[in-house]
Amino acid sequence: MRDYQKVYEEQWKSIVEDHEGNLQKKQIQKQLAAYSALIENVSYVYGMLTPQRKVDEDPMIIIDYVNDTMINREMVIHDLEQMANYEGMISKEEIVEYLIHT
């Protein structure tokens, strides 16, 4: 876990405190609202791309999942064009074989 005091000092103190060190309630409310929207949006994106919705997940798990499961459409189109016979046909078996090994 990150050092929350260090994070506060480095990232939040100048945003939520005035020059005398008093907390600025309105500024805290704005930052919390923005943070809440960010968490909701990240959770939505994670849920759309992966079976995972936890926003505190290691980002590499999400990235690896997406890389392993998403298809590069341009690459697939190019490959299928190369596989097609002179009539532009590809058998179902060839497509299945291609997708298994891609």
C-alpha positions as CSV (number, residue, x, y, z in Angstrom):
1,M,0.0,0.0,0.0
2,R,1.2,3.5,-0.8
3,D,2.2,5.8,2.0
4,Y,-1.0,7.8,2.3
5,Q,0.8,10.7,4.2
6,K,3.4,11.0,1.5
7,V,0.7,11.0,-1.3
8,Y,-1.3,13.6,0.6
9,E,1.8,15.9,1.0
10,E,2.9,15.5,-2.6
11,Q,-0.4,15.5,-4.4
12,W,-3.3,16.8,-2.4
13,K,-2.1,19.2,0.2
14,S,-1.8,22.2,-2.2
15,I,-5.2,21.4,-3.7
16,V,-7.3,21.0,-0.5
17,E,-5.5,23.3,2.0
18,D,-5.2,27.1,1.9
19,H,-1.9,28.9,2.5
20,E,-2.5,28.7,6.3
21,G,-3.1,24.9,6.2
22,N,-6.9,25.1,6.7
23,L,-8.9,22.5,4.8
24,Q,-11.1,23.9,2.0
25,K,-14.3,22.0,2.2
26,K,-15.6,23.0,-1.2
27,Q,-12.3,22.0,-2.8
28,I,-12.4,18.7,-1.0
29,Q,-16.0,18.1,-2.3
30,K,-14.9,18.9,-5.8
31,Q,-12.0,16.5,-5.7
32,L,-14.1,13.7,-4.1
33,A,-16.7,14.1,-6.8
34,A,-14.1,14.0,-9.6
35,Y,-12.5,10.9,-7.9
36,S,-15.9,9.2,-7.6
37,A,-16.6,9.7,-11.3
38,L,-13.1,8.4,-12.1
39,I,-13.7,5.2,-10.1
40,E,-17.1,4.7,-11.7
41,N,-15.6,5.1,-15.2
42,V,-12.6,2.9,-14.6
43,S,-14.9,0.2,-13.1
44,Y,-17.1,0.4,-16.2
45,V,-14.2,0.1,-18.6
46,Y,-12.7,-2.8,-16.7
47,G,-16.1,-4.5,-16.7
48,M,-16.5,-4.0,-20.4
49,L,-13.1,-5.3,-21.3
50,T,-12.6,-8.0,-18.7
51,P,-14.5,-10.1,-16.2
52,Q,-12.8,-7.9,-13.5
53,R,-14.5,-4.8,-12.1
54,K,-12.1,-4.1,-9.1
55,V,-10.4,-0.8,-9.7
56,D,-7.6,-1.6,-7.3
57,E,-6.5,-4.6,-9.4
58,D,-3.0,-4.7,-10.7
59,P,-3.2,-2.9,-14.0
60,M,-1.0,-5.4,-15.7
61,I,-3.6,-8.1,-15.0
62,I,-6.1,-6.0,-17.0
63,I,-3.6,-5.2,-19.8
64,D,-2.6,-8.9,-20.1
65,Y,-6.2,-10.0,-20.2
66,V,-7.1,-7.5,-23.0
67,N,-3.9,-8.4,-25.0
68,D,-4.7,-12.1,-24.7
69,T,-8.4,-11.8,-25.6
70,M,-8.7,-9.0,-28.1
71,I,-8.3,-9.5,-31.8
72,N,-6.4,-7.0,-34.0
73,R,-8.9,-6.6,-36.7
74,E,-6.6,-5.1,-39.2
75,M,-4.1,-8.0,-38.8
76,V,-6.9,-10.6,-39.1
77,I,-8.3,-9.0,-42.2
78,H,-4.8,-9.0,-43.8
79,D,-4.2,-12.6,-42.8
80,L,-7.5,-13.8,-44.0
81,E,-7.0,-12.0,-47.3
82,Q,-3.6,-13.8,-47.6
83,M,-5.3,-17.2,-46.8
84,A,-8.1,-16.8,-49.3
85,N,-7.9,-18.9,-52.5
86,Y,-8.2,-17.3,-56.0
87,E,-12.0,-17.1,-55.6
88,G,-11.6,-15.2,-52.3
89,M,-12.9,-18.2,-50.4
90,I,-11.7,-19.6,-47.0
91,S,-13.1,-22.7,-45.4
92,K,-14.6,-22.7,-42.0
93,E,-12.0,-25.1,-40.8
94,E,-9.2,-22.8,-42.0
95,I,-10.8,-19.9,-40.1
96,V,-11.2,-21.9,-36.9
97,E,-7.6,-23.1,-37.2
98,Y,-6.4,-19.6,-37.7
99,L,-8.4,-18.3,-34.7
100,I,-7.2,-21.1,-32.4
101,H,-3.5,-20.2,-33.2
102,T,-3.8,-16.4,-33.2
